Amino acid sequence: MYRPPNPPYPGPAGGGVKADEPPADLAPAARALAQRIDVSAVQAWHARADVESLAAIARRYGFINAHVLPGWVPLLRSLLEGSSTLVGAPVGFPAGGSTTGVKVAEARDLLDAGVQEMDVVVNIGRLRSGDTDYVQHELNAIAEAIGRAVPLKVILEVGYLDEGQIRAGCEAAIEAGADFVKTGTGWSGRPTTIEHVRLIHGFVGGAIEIKASGGIRELDTVLEMERLGVTRFGINTQAAVALVEEVARRATMDRGDGGGA
């Protein structure tokens, strides 16, 4: 009989937080940071327990958005009902290589399922090939399909792109009327860097918001990216909790009631 290998993945996406745990008692600065972070359970192995744990931790810490793969949107929507956390999901994830028709259908299906924010992966290969007309047409079609019903974020996967391709992707996102340009899926193994953010900010100015995602783990990196114009982050759920708690600890120490040498 076939037996699957030991799972090559960590524990629940939410780190084991239970649904009945009370909201975390966070300093205003920590709560503000949580309101700029999207958390997620979008790996192929994430199961119902991971979605439930994600919802619990999103509610406990007040993260602005929780993302799941499309098939889990109805469950996540029910779990987050009555909370301030938005329900997010991706389109064309993670490779971006689906046909335009498939992406448009997926976007419409997500709206019907109750998604409140949508992150669409551009056709990365077409963008790398210089086929900007295709990329623009596709983003326009998706934007038209959803109207202004929910915020639209466009994922570029900057680790695969050169400067000219990043610029072209940003321009296409702006032309399509997207709300954010997003640096990556977090699946490529190529982290988003401060230089990527500096480059994008130089291209877009204030024409579109920037979401940085992919390999972001250090608070100093987050703070520098914010300084460069990032208004939203996509961060591994357990790392996001650690960052928010670090800000809370720093705030406590600044008030002088944290003890220590």
C-alpha positions as CSV (number, residue, x, y, z in Angstrom):
1,M,0.0,0.0,0.0
2,Y,1.2,3.5,-0.9
3,R,2.1,5.6,2.1
4,P,2.7,9.3,1.7
5,P,6.1,10.7,2.8
6,N,6.4,12.6,6.0
7,P,4.9,16.0,5.3
8,P,7.5,18.6,4.3
9,Y,5.6,21.4,5.8
10,P,5.3,23.2,9.2
11,G,2.3,23.1,11.5
12,P,-1.0,25.1,11.0
13,A,-0.7,28.4,9.1
14,G,-1.9,30.3,12.1
15,G,0.6,28.8,14.5
16,G,-2.1,26.9,16.5
17,V,-4.1,29.9,17.6
18,K,-7.6,28.8,18.6
19,A,-10.9,30.4,17.4
20,D,-12.0,31.3,20.9
21,E,-8.8,33.1,22.0
22,P,-9.5,36.8,22.8
23,P,-8.0,39.6,20.7
24,A,-4.4,40.3,21.5
25,D,-3.7,43.3,23.7
26,L,-1.5,45.3,21.4
27,A,0.0,48.7,21.5
28,P,-1.3,51.1,18.9
29,A,1.9,50.9,16.9
30,A,1.6,47.1,16.7
31,R,-2.1,47.3,15.8
32,A,-1.2,49.8,13.1
33,L,1.4,47.5,11.6
34,A,-1.1,44.6,11.6
35,Q,-3.4,46.8,9.6
36,R,-0.8,46.9,6.8
37,I,-0.1,43.2,6.6
38,D,-1.9,40.5,4.6
39,V,-1.5,37.0,6.1
40,S,-2.2,33.8,4.1
41,A,-2.6,30.1,3.8
42,V,-2.0,29.6,0.1
43,Q,0.3,26.7,0.0
44,A,-0.9,23.5,-1.8
45,W,-0.9,21.5,1.4
46,H,-3.0,23.9,3.4
47,A,-6.1,22.1,4.7
48,R,-9.2,23.1,6.6
49,A,-7.4,23.2,9.9
50,D,-4.9,25.7,8.4
51,V,-7.7,28.0,7.1
52,E,-9.4,27.8,10.5
53,S,-6.1,28.7,12.3
54,L,-5.4,31.5,9.8
55,A,-8.8,33.0,10.5
56,A,-8.3,32.8,14.2
57,I,-4.9,34.5,14.2
58,A,-6.2,37.2,11.7
59,R,-9.0,38.0,14.1
60,R,-6.8,37.9,17.2
61,Y,-4.1,40.3,15.8
62,G,-6.3,42.4,13.6
63,F,-4.5,41.8,10.3
64,I,-6.1,43.7,7.5
65,N,-6.5,40.8,5.1
66,A,-6.3,37.0,5.1
67,H,-5.7,35.2,1.8
68,V,-6.6,31.6,0.9
69,L,-6.6,29.6,-2.3
70,P,-9.9,30.2,-4.2
71,G,-11.6,26.9,-3.1
72,W,-11.4,28.0,0.5
73,V,-12.9,31.4,0.2
74,P,-16.5,30.5,1.3
75,L,-15.1,28.9,4.5
76,L,-12.8,31.8,5.2
77,R,-15.6,34.3,4.6
78,S,-17.8,32.4,7.2
79,L,-14.9,32.3,9.7
80,L,-14.2,36.0,9.5
81,E,-17.8,37.1,9.6
82,G,-18.1,40.0,12.0
83,S,-14.4,40.8,12.1
84,S,-12.5,43.7,10.5
85,T,-10.2,41.3,8.5
86,L,-10.9,41.2,4.8
87,V,-11.1,38.0,2.7
88,G,-8.5,37.8,-0.1
89,A,-7.7,35.3,-2.8
90,P,-5.4,35.1,-5.8
91,V,-6.2,34.8,-9.6
92,G,-3.9,32.8,-11.9
93,F,-1.8,31.8,-8.9
94,P,1.1,31.1,-8.6
95,A,2.5,31.0,-12.2
96,G,0.2,33.5,-13.9
97,G,0.2,31.4,-17.1
98,S,-3.5,30.6,-17.3
99,T,-5.4,32.0,-20.3
100,T,-7.1,35.3,-20.1
101,G,-10.5,33.7,-20.2
102,V,-9.6,31.4,-17.3
103,K,-8.4,34.3,-15.2
104,V,-11.5,36.4,-16.0
105,A,-13.7,33.4,-15.0
106,E,-11.8,32.9,-11.8
107,A,-12.1,36.5,-10.9
108,R,-15.8,36.5,-11.4
109,D,-16.1,33.3,-9.5
110,L,-14.2,34.8,-6.6
111,L,-16.6,37.8,-6.5
112,D,-19.5,35.4,-6.3
113,A,-17.8,33.6,-3.4
114,G,-17.5,36.8,-1.5
115,V,-13.9,37.8,-1.9
116,Q,-13.1,41.3,-0.7
117,E,-9.7,41.8,-2.2
118,M,-8.1,40.1,-5.2
119,D,-4.4,39.6,-6.2
120,V,-3.9,38.6,-9.8
121,V,-0.6,37.2,-11.1
122,V,0.4,38.7,-14.5
123,N,1.5,36.4,-17.3
124,I,5.1,36.5,-16.2
125,G,6.4,34.7,-19.3
126,R,4.6,37.2,-21.6
127,L,6.0,40.1,-19.6
128,R,9.5,38.7,-19.9
129,S,9.0,38.2,-23.6
130,G,8.1,41.9,-24.1
131,D,4.5,41.1,-25.0
132,T,3.2,44.1,-23.1
133,D,0.1,44.3,-25.3
134,Y,-1.0,40.9,-24.1
135,V,-0.3,41.7,-20.5
136,Q,-2.3,45.0,-20.8
137,H,-5.2,43.4,-22.5
138,E,-5.4,40.7,-19.9
139,L,-5.3,43.1,-16.9
140,N,-7.9,45.3,-18.6
141,A,-10.2,42.3,-19.1
142,I,-9.9,41.3,-15.4
143,A,-10.4,44.8,-14.2
144,E,-13.5,45.2,-16.4
145,A,-14.9,41.9,-15.2
146,I,-14.8,42.9,-11.6
147,G,-15.5,46.6,-12.0
148,R,-14.6,48.5,-8.9
149,A,-16.3,45.9,-6.7
150,V,-13.1,45.0,-4.8
151,P,-9.5,46.3,-4.7
152,L,-7.3,44.7,-7.3
153,K,-3.6,44.0,-6.8
154,V,-1.3,43.0,-9.7
155,I,1.5,40.6,-8.8
156,L,4.7,41.0,-11.0
157,E,7.1,38.4,-9.5
158,V,10.0,40.9,-9.6
159,G,12.6,38.3,-8.9
160,Y,12.2,37.0,-12.5
161,L,12.2,40.5,-14.1
162,D,14.7,43.1,-15.2
163,E,14.2,46.8,-14.6
164,G,12.5,47.4,-18.0
165,Q,10.1,44.5,-17.4
166,I,9.3,45.7,-13.9
167,R,8.5,49.2,-15.3
168,A,6.3,47.7,-18.0
169,G,4.4,45.7,-15.5
170,C,3.9,48.7,-13.3
171,E,2.7,50.7,-16.2
172,A,0.2,48.0,-17.2
173,A,-1.2,47.8,-13.7
174,I,-1.7,51.6,-13.6
175,E,-3.3,51.6,-17.0
176,A,-5.7,48.9,-16.0
177,G,-6.8,50.9,-13.0
178,A,-5.4,48.4,-10.4
179,D,-5.2,49.6,-6.8
180,F,-1.8,48.0,-6.0
181,V,1.3,46.7,-7.7
182,K,2.6,43.7,-5.7
183,T,6.1,42.5,-5.9
184,G,5.7,38.7,-5.7
185,T,3.8,35.6,-4.8
186,G,6.2,34.3,-2.2
187,W,6.5,31.1,-4.2
188,S,9.5,31.9,-6.4
189,G,12.2,31.5,-3.8
190,R,13.5,34.9,-4.8
191,P,12.8,37.4,-2.0
192,T,11.6,41.0,-2.5
193,T,14.5,43.4,-1.7
194,I,14.6,47.0,-0.7
195,E,16.1,47.7,-4.1
196,H,13.1,46.2,-5.8
197,V,10.8,48.5,-3.7
198,R,13.0,51.6,-4.4
199,L,12.9,50.8,-8.2
200,I,9.1,50.4,-8.2
201,H,8.5,53.5,-6.2
202,G,10.7,55.4,-8.7
203,F,8.5,54.1,-11.5
204,V,5.0,54.6,-10.0
205,G,5.4,57.6,-7.7
206,G,2.0,57.9,-6.1
207,A,0.0,56.6,-9.1
208,I,-0.6,53.2,-7.5
209,E,0.0,51.7,-4.1
210,I,2.8,49.2,-3.5
211,K,2.4,45.8,-1.7
212,A,5.7,44.1,-0.9
213,S,5.6,40.4,-0.6
214,G,8.1,37.5,-0.6
215,G,10.7,36.7,1.9
216,I,10.1,39.7,4.1
217,R,10.9,38.7,7.7
218,E,12.8,41.6,9.5
219,L,11.3,44.6,11.1
220,D,14.0,46.9,9.9
221,T,13.3,45.8,6.3
222,V,9.6,46.5,6.8
223,L,10.3,50.0,8.2
224,E,12.7,50.9,5.4
225,M,10.2,49.6,2.8
226,E,7.5,51.7,4.4
227,R,9.8,54.7,4.2
228,L,10.1,54.0,0.4
229,G,6.4,54.0,-0.1
230,V,5.1,50.5,0.7
231,T,1.6,50.6,2.1
232,R,0.8,46.9,2.3
233,F,2.8,43.8,3.0
234,G,2.3,40.1,2.3
235,I,4.1,38.2,5.1
236,N,4.2,34.6,6.2
237,T,1.7,34.3,9.0
238,Q,4.0,33.2,11.8
239,A,6.6,35.8,10.7
240,A,3.8,38.5,10.7
241,V,2.8,37.6,14.2
242,A,6.5,37.8,15.3
243,L,6.9,41.3,13.7
244,V,3.7,42.6,15.3
245,E,4.7,41.3,18.7
246,E,8.2,42.8,18.3
247,V,6.7,46.2,17.7
248,A,4.5,45.7,20.8
249,R,7.6,44.8,22.9
250,R,9.4,47.8,21.6
251,A,6.5,50.0,22.5
252,T,6.3,48.6,26.0
253,M,10.0,49.2,26.5
254,D,9.7,52.8,25.2
255,R,7.0,53.4,27.9
256,G,9.5,52.2,30.5
257,D,7.4,49.4,31.9
258,G,9.1,46.5,30.2
259,G,11.8,45.9,32.7
260,G,15.1,44.5,31.6
261,A,18.7,45.5,32.1
